[in-house]
Amino acid sequence: MSTSDPARPPGAEPADADLLQAEADRLQAEMEEARPPHGGPISQISAAVVALAVGVLGMAGSYALGLGQLTQPGPGLWPFAISVVITVLSAVLVVTGRHLEDSERFSRASVQVAVGVVTLVGLAALLPVIGFEVPSLLLMFIWLRWLGKESWRSSIVISIAAVAVFYVLFVLLLQIPLPRLI
């Protein structure tokens, strides 16, 4: 056995390395076949512009919350910092993204993303009205059952357990003043 091939694991025979490479090539080909078609430059730029708008709106909203100072940060400081990163990266994609090929055509998966965003917005809207318990439970259940295709039982159990853990962690232990029913 030669130790000159850095790609071959120690103790592997040349035939083993060839089999591993053939399997890796087969899996790569399967992944390429399963990949949705490229959306084209308009899709790529459109996605970047939407992300840019989200970043700018995030910066405006977090600035309205108050940034504070680095020694005494306000509630909007971290959302503002994250929104700046989103805005800068999106602006870079607007400029350079035309030649990239990582956007996909709209498909059923696109609808799932939209449902995820709508349910997240629903959580944010219901949170101050009825607390975090019920909206969080519904969000978890919808994401697990319909977006994640989990069974009814596991969706119910995981949703209830996750909200209970969040309640204990954030409300009881960390004493974060979340709007809540209980």
MIDO-21672 format. One line per field, with one value per atom (N, C-alpha, C): x, y, z; atom name; residue number from 1. Coordinates in steps of 0.02 Angstrom, whole numbers. Layout:
<nodes>
X	[X,...] $
Y	[Y,...] $
Z	[Z,...] $
atom	[CA,...] $
seq	[NUM,...] $
</nodes>
This chain:
<nodes>
X	[42,0,43,24,61,25,63,33,36,51,58,-9,-63,-129,-164,-166,-197,-273,-304,-377,-399,-353,-369,-361,-412,-407,-352,-321,-268,-296,-259,-280,-326,-346,-391,-351,-377,-345,-364,-325,-343,-412,-433,-500,-554,-542,-589,-595,-539,-541,-579,-570,-607,-682,-701,-772,-802,-764,-788,-797,-750,-754,-813,-824,-881,-947,-951,-1012,-1023,-969,-974,-997,-970,-991,-1065,-1087,-1157,-1203,-1185,-1226,-1228,-1172,-1169,-1214,-1214,-1257,-1331,-1348,-1418,-1440,-1395,-1411,-1422,-1382,-1390,-1456,-1476,-1540,-1599,-1593,-1649,-1654,-1603,-1603,-1653,-1694,-1741,-1704,-1737,-1704,-1687,-1634,-1611,-1664,-1674,-1726,-1706,-1642,-1620,-1599,-1570,-1544,-1599,-1658,-1712,-1732,-1738,-1753,-1699,-1637,-1580,-1581,-1590,-1591,-1654,-1711,-1772,-1766,-1737,-1727,-1681,-1629,-1583,-1618,-1660,-1696,-1746,-1780,-1826,-1787,-1731,-1690,-1663,-1647,-1624,-1679,-1740,-1797,-1809,-1803,-1811,-1757,-1696,-1642,-1653,-1674,-1687,-1745,-1799,-1856,-1835,-1793,-1768,-1726,-1685,-1645,-1690,-1741,-1786,-1825,-1851,-1889,-1847,-1786,-1744,-1718,-1707,-1687,-1742,-1804,-1862,-1866,-1842,-1842,-1790,-1739,-1686,-1624,-1568,-1506,-1468,-1476,-1437,-1364,-1321,-1249,-1219,-1156,-1124,-1119,-1109,-1105,-1173,-1225,-1294,-1338,-1338,-1375,-1450,-1482,-1554,-1584,-1650,-1682,-1673,-1655,-1648,-1577,-1528,-1458,-1443,-1458,-1442,-1484,-1549,-1587,-1559,-1535,-1506,-1442,-1400,-1336,-1350,-1397,-1413,-1444,-1485,-1516,-1463,-1412,-1357,-1322,-1308,-1275,-1319,-1384,-1430,-1429,-1431,-1433,-1369,-1312,-1248,-1241,-1256,-1249,-1299,-1359,-1408,-1387,-1358,-1333,-1278,-1234,-1181,-1213,-1265,-1299,-1334,-1362,-1394,-1342,-1283,-1231,-1199,-1185,-1146,-1188,-1251,-1290,-1316,-1312,-1339,-1309,-1246,-1212,-1210,-1241,-1243,-1300,-1296,-1347,-1375,-1385,-1410,-1481,-1515,-1586,-1625,-1684,-1724,-1789,-1818,-1883,-1934,-1988,-2041,-2073,-2085,-2113,-2154,-2172,-2208,-2167,-2102,-2058,-2062,-2072,-2079,-2142,-2195,-2257,-2247,-2209,-2195,-2157,-2110,-2074,-2122,-2167,-2216,-2261,-2283,-2324,-2285,-2222,-2180,-2174,-2166,-2160,-2227,-2282,-2348,-2363,-2348,-2361,-2316,-2255,-2211,-2237,-2262,-2293,-2355,-2393,-2452,-2432,-2378,-2352,-2336,-2301,-2283,-2344,-2396,-2457,-2497,-2500,-2539,-2503,-2438,-2399,-2422,-2427,-2448,-2521,-2562,-2634,-2651,-2626,-2645,-2585,-2528,-2470,-2433,-2379,-2337,-2356,-2393,-2405,-2444,-2504,-2547,-2517,-2494,-2464,-2402,-2362,-2302,-2320,-2371,-2395,-2421,-2461,-2487,-2432,-2385,-2329,-2290,-2272,-2234,-2273,-2337,-2378,-2383,-2397,-2403,-2337,-2283,-2218,-2202,-2215,-2198,-2245,-2310,-2359,-2362,-2371,-2382,-2320,-2274,-2213,-2161,-2157,-2108,-2133,-2198,-2229,-2219,-2218,-2214,-2283,-2284,-2348,-2387,-2452,-2495,-2468,-2453,-2431,-2367,-2316,-2253,-2260,-2302,-2313,-2344,-2394,-2427,-2378,-2345,-2300,-2242,-2210,-2153,-2174,-2231,-2255,-2268,-2304,-2319,-2254,-2210,-2147,-2104,-2100,-2058,-2084,-2150,-2179,-2169,-2176,-2165,-2092,-2045,-1974,-1961,-1990,-1982,-2010,-2067,-2099,-2054,-2029,-1985,-1922,-1891,-1828,-1836,-1881,-1885,-1926,-1981,-2025,-2002,-1992,-1976,-1902,-1856,-1785,-1755,-1765,-1735,-1778,-1840,-1888,-1893,-1898,-1907,-1981,-1996,-2067,-2102,-2115,-2152,-2226,-2263,-2336,-2360,-2402,-2423,-2491,-2521,-2587,-2581,-2530,-2524,-2481] $
Y	[-59,0,62,110,172,225,266,319,386,383,446,475,438,464,494,561,592,583,568,560,492,444,377,371,345,336,286,293,245,174,128,58,39,87,72,47,-2,-30,15,13,54,38,-25,-43,-10,-7,26,100,131,202,213,168,174,165,117,107,168,196,257,315,323,377,366,304,289,303,285,299,374,411,483,515,491,517,502,441,422,467,479,522,594,618,685,691,640,639,638,598,597,665,698,763,814,811,857,844,781,765,789,784,803,878,915,987,1020,1065,1101,1143,1159,1198,1269,1296,1363,1415,1463,1513,1568,1575,1626,1689,1736,1797,1841,1842,1883,1857,1792,1762,1777,1772,1784,1857,1903,1974,1990,1961,1973,1950,1892,1867,1913,1938,1984,2050,2074,2137,2128,2071,2058,2056,2021,2018,2087,2127,2196,2237,2230,2265,2243,2178,2153,2182,2186,2214,2288,2325,2397,2408,2370,2375,2354,2303,2282,2336,2370,2425,2481,2498,2552,2533,2473,2451,2446,2420,2413,2481,2527,2595,2629,2616,2644,2616,2556,2527,2560,2589,2621,2578,2606,2568,2569,2623,2629,2641,2618,2623,2554,2548,2482,2459,2507,2488,2475,2506,2494,2488,2428,2420,2426,2456,2460,2398,2393,2333,2325,2378,2373,2362,2359,2355,2291,2232,2170,2162,2176,2172,2220,2279,2327,2298,2269,2241,2184,2141,2086,2114,2164,2195,2228,2258,2287,2232,2175,2120,2095,2087,2065,2114,2179,2231,2231,2227,2228,2167,2108,2047,2046,2073,2076,2125,2181,2229,2199,2160,2125,2077,2041,1994,2030,2089,2127,2144,2162,2182,2122,2069,2013,1951,1950,1889,1870,1913,1900,1837,1823,1767,1705,1707,1648,1603,1540,1492,1455,1489,1454,1472,1511,1522,1467,1452,1399,1428,1394,1414,1405,1443,1435,1367,1335,1267,1258,1197,1182,1201,1192,1211,1286,1326,1398,1414,1376,1387,1370,1317,1299,1355,1386,1442,1500,1514,1567,1552,1489,1469,1479,1461,1471,1544,1587,1659,1686,1667,1691,1669,1607,1584,1620,1636,1673,1744,1775,1842,1837,1783,1773,1767,1732,1727,1796,1836,1903,1947,1938,1978,1956,1891,1866,1870,1873,1873,1927,1990,2040,2035,2002,1998,1942,1882,1824,1789,1819,1789,1743,1714,1674,1600,1576,1504,1476,1503,1477,1488,1549,1558,1514,1507,1465,1392,1370,1301,1290,1336,1330,1332,1377,1382,1317,1292,1229,1172,1168,1114,1119,1178,1187,1170,1195,1181,1107,1074,1003,960,972,928,939,1002,1013,1031,1067,1083,1027,997,945,875,867,802,752,777,733,702,650,618,664,650,689,685,624,614,652,643,677,753,777,849,877,842,866,863,807,798,847,854,898,971,990,1059,1076,1033,1046,1047,999,996,1057,1079,1136,1200,1211,1270,1267,1208,1201,1217,1193,1208,1283,1314,1386,1424,1402,1435,1431,1371,1363,1404,1400,1435,1510,1537,1609,1644,1614,1647,1633,1569,1552,1564,1538,1542,1610,1633,1697,1757,1745,1797,1852,1831,1878,1897,1961,1982,1972,1910,1894,1902,1925,1925,1852,1837,1767,1762,1704,1689,1668,1628,1598,1642] $
Z	[0,0,0,-39,-43,-1,34,75,38,-27,-64,-86,-84,-104,-44,-38,21,23,-33,-34,-8,-8,13,89,123,195,212,271,289,291,264,264,207,166,111,51,20,-40,-99,-153,-211,-238,-235,-260,-217,-151,-106,-123,-137,-154,-219,-267,-330,-320,-276,-261,-226,-179,-144,-193,-238,-287,-334,-354,-399,-363,-299,-261,-252,-239,-232,-298,-354,-419,-433,-415,-425,-383,-320,-277,-303,-328,-357,-418,-460,-519,-500,-448,-424,-397,-360,-334,-390,-442,-498,-534,-541,-573,-532,-465,-421,-411,-429,-418,-465,-438,-481,-533,-588,-640,-615,-645,-628,-647,-603,-614,-663,-677,-723,-687,-724,-693,-662,-691,-663,-595,-587,-522,-471,-493,-449,-424,-469,-450,-409,-427,-390,-317,-307,-239,-200,-233,-199,-182,-226,-213,-155,-153,-97,-31,-31,30,48,-2,11,44,19,49,121,133,202,247,223,262,278,228,238,287,278,324,394,399,464,498,458,486,511,472,492,555,557,615,678,672,731,753,707,726,766,746,782,853,864,931,977,946,984,986,964,961,1027,1065,1127,1110,1155,1145,1152,1133,1139,1211,1257,1327,1358,1330,1352,1291,1260,1197,1207,1158,1158,1125,1125,1098,1022,988,916,891,937,915,876,903,868,805,808,744,692,714,667,636,678,653,603,619,573,508,514,455,411,441,401,362,394,360,302,314,261,204,220,168,127,160,124,79,107,66,8,20,-34,-89,-68,-117,-159,-128,-166,-215,-194,-240,-297,-284,-338,-391,-369,-417,-452,-414,-442,-458,-436,-440,-508,-556,-622,-654,-638,-671,-628,-568,-525,-547,-526,-545,-485,-429,-371,-353,-395,-384,-422,-396,-426,-453,-502,-526,-471,-474,-425,-434,-377,-377,-314,-299,-238,-177,-180,-125,-113,-164,-156,-117,-129,-92,-18,-5,65,100,67,96,111,64,74,133,140,198,262,262,321,340,291,305,330,299,320,391,408,477,527,508,552,563,510,517,561,553,596,669,683,751,778,739,761,773,732,740,801,814,870,938,937,998,1048,1028,1078,1097,1056,1069,1118,1104,1147,1179,1178,1210,1162,1188,1143,1143,1191,1196,1137,1125,1072,1002,985,919,908,960,953,943,979,972,901,876,808,756,764,717,715,773,776,743,759,732,656,630,557,523,551,520,522,577,582,539,545,512,437,416,345,306,336,299,307,366,379,367,355,340,398,460,518,532,571,588,636,641,686,757,778,847,862,820,834,828,782,776,839,866,927,986,995,1053,1050,993,987,996,968,975,1048,1083,1154,1195,1183,1221,1207,1145,1129,1162,1159,1191,1266,1296,1368,1386,1345,1358,1350,1297,1289,1348,1373,1430,1492,1506,1564,1556,1497,1486,1487,1446,1438,1492,1513,1562,1633,1650,1719,1736,1695,1712,1695,1634,1613,1630,1647,1666,1613,1551,1496,1493,1490,1492,1424,1408,1346,1359,1309,1317,1321,1371,1379,1410,1402,1429,1502,1517,1583,1628] $
atom	[N,CA,C,N,CA,C,N,CA,C,N,CA,C,N,CA,C,N,CA,C,N,CA,C,N,CA,C,N,CA,C,N,CA,C,N,CA,C,N,CA,C,N,CA,C,N,CA,C,N,CA,C,N,CA,C,N,CA,C,N,CA,C,N,CA,C,N,CA,C,N,CA,C,N,CA,C,N,CA,C,N,CA,C,N,CA,C,N,CA,C,N,CA,C,N,CA,C,N,CA,C,N,CA,C,N,CA,C,N,CA,C,N,CA,C,N,CA,C,N,CA,C,N,CA,C,N,CA,C,N,CA,C,N,CA,C,N,CA,C,N,CA,C,N,CA,C,N,CA,C,N,CA,C,N,CA,C,N,CA,C,N,CA,C,N,CA,C,N,CA,C,N,CA,C,N,CA,C,N,CA,C,N,CA,C,N,CA,C,N,CA,C,N,CA,C,N,CA,C,N,CA,C,N,CA,C,N,CA,C,N,CA,C,N,CA,C,N,CA,C,N,CA,C,N,CA,C,N,CA,C,N,CA,C,N,CA,C,N,CA,C,N,CA,C,N,CA,C,N,CA,C,N,CA,C,N,CA,C,N,CA,C,N,CA,C,N,CA,C,N,CA,C,N,CA,C,N,CA,C,N,CA,C,N,CA,C,N,CA,C,N,CA,C,N,CA,C,N,CA,C,N,CA,C,N,CA,C,N,CA,C,N,CA,C,N,CA,C,N,CA,C,N,CA,C,N,CA,C,N,CA,C,N,CA,C,N,CA,C,N,CA,C,N,CA,C,N,CA,C,N,CA,C,N,CA,C,N,CA,C,N,CA,C,N,CA,C,N,CA,C,N,CA,C,N,CA,C,N,CA,C,N,CA,C,N,CA,C,N,CA,C,N,CA,C,N,CA,C,N,CA,C,N,CA,C,N,CA,C,N,CA,C,N,CA,C,N,CA,C,N,CA,C,N,CA,C,N,CA,C,N,CA,C,N,CA,C,N,CA,C,N,CA,C,N,CA,C,N,CA,C,N,CA,C,N,CA,C,N,CA,C,N,CA,C,N,CA,C,N,CA,C,N,CA,C,N,CA,C,N,CA,C,N,CA,C,N,CA,C,N,CA,C,N,CA,C,N,CA,C,N,CA,C,N,CA,C,N,CA,C,N,CA,C,N,CA,C,N,CA,C,N,CA,C,N,CA,C,N,CA,C,N,CA,C,N,CA,C,N,CA,C,N,CA,C,N,CA,C,N,CA,C,N,CA,C,N,CA,C,N,CA,C,N,CA,C,N,CA,C,N,CA,C,N,CA,C,N,CA,C,N,CA,C,N,CA,C,N,CA,C,N,CA,C,N,CA,C,N,CA,C,N,CA,C,N,CA,C,N,CA,C,N,CA,C,N,CA,C,N,CA,C,N,CA,C,N,CA,C,N,CA,C,N,CA,C] $
seq	[1,1,1,2,2,2,3,3,3,4,4,4,5,5,5,6,6,6,7,7,7,8,8,8,9,9,9,10,10,10,11,11,11,12,12,12,13,13,13,14,14,14,15,15,15,16,16,16,17,17,17,18,18,18,19,19,19,20,20,20,21,21,21,22,22,22,23,23,23,24,24,24,25,25,25,26,26,26,27,27,27,28,28,28,29,29,29,30,30,30,31,31,31,32,32,32,33,33,33,34,34,34,35,35,35,36,36,36,37,37,37,38,38,38,39,39,39,40,40,40,41,41,41,42,42,42,43,43,43,44,44,44,45,45,45,46,46,46,47,47,47,48,48,48,49,49,49,50,50,50,51,51,51,52,52,52,53,53,53,54,54,54,55,55,55,56,56,56,57,57,57,58,58,58,59,59,59,60,60,60,61,61,61,62,62,62,63,63,63,64,64,64,65,65,65,66,66,66,67,67,67,68,68,68,69,69,69,70,70,70,71,71,71,72,72,72,73,73,73,74,74,74,75,75,75,76,76,76,77,77,77,78,78,78,79,79,79,80,80,80,81,81,81,82,82,82,83,83,83,84,84,84,85,85,85,86,86,86,87,87,87,88,88,88,89,89,89,90,90,90,91,91,91,92,92,92,93,93,93,94,94,94,95,95,95,96,96,96,97,97,97,98,98,98,99,99,99,100,100,100,101,101,101,102,102,102,103,103,103,104,104,104,105,105,105,106,106,106,107,107,107,108,108,108,109,109,109,110,110,110,111,111,111,112,112,112,113,113,113,114,114,114,115,115,115,116,116,116,117,117,117,118,118,118,119,119,119,120,120,120,121,121,121,122,122,122,123,123,123,124,124,124,125,125,125,126,126,126,127,127,127,128,128,128,129,129,129,130,130,130,131,131,131,132,132,132,133,133,133,134,134,134,135,135,135,136,136,136,137,137,137,138,138,138,139,139,139,140,140,140,141,141,141,142,142,142,143,143,143,144,144,144,145,145,145,146,146,146,147,147,147,148,148,148,149,149,149,150,150,150,151,151,151,152,152,152,153,153,153,154,154,154,155,155,155,156,156,156,157,157,157,158,158,158,159,159,159,160,160,160,161,161,161,162,162,162,163,163,163,164,164,164,165,165,165,166,166,166,167,167,167,168,168,168,169,169,169,170,170,170,171,171,171,172,172,172,173,173,173,174,174,174,175,175,175,176,176,176,177,177,177,178,178,178,179,179,179,180,180,180,181,181,181,182,182,182] $
</nodes>
